[in-house]
Amino acid sequence: MVGKTKLPKRGLRTAIGDRVTVLMMIDPDIAAGIKEVAIEEKRAAWSVMEDAAREYLKRRKRRLSD
């Protein structure tokens, strides 16, 4: 491999764009539900959680502004 640079392989846990890694503890049943939805929708669990968090923050903001 002289002269060749090996590019890092992007795995499922590699941050995409400006995203950051977050570690949290949640109930096992909730984690299982998130995984189930991710499999059904053919997407990553982090994407399901990101959408859920975004929706929660929108609802919270509306509730606080009323």
Steps between C-alpha positions, in 0.01 A plus 500: 500500500775742420368840399138422583317672781233292667187706557313449825188291456183677610304265724151527640629685806697767319355848545341641187531872432495723806348236727653417836515172689272483805501224759186456709330239711141406416252231598567169319141487369540844344831398342336187358214709360744739335687210340173347382390825333845542342486149353143544374586833337841380375690780670750545779389515863677833542281642222184384679623658824600822325150535350337422835716755682433764235123446528516512881693828493246653258208399723677625810577835337135545395376404848735746670408785265124467567 
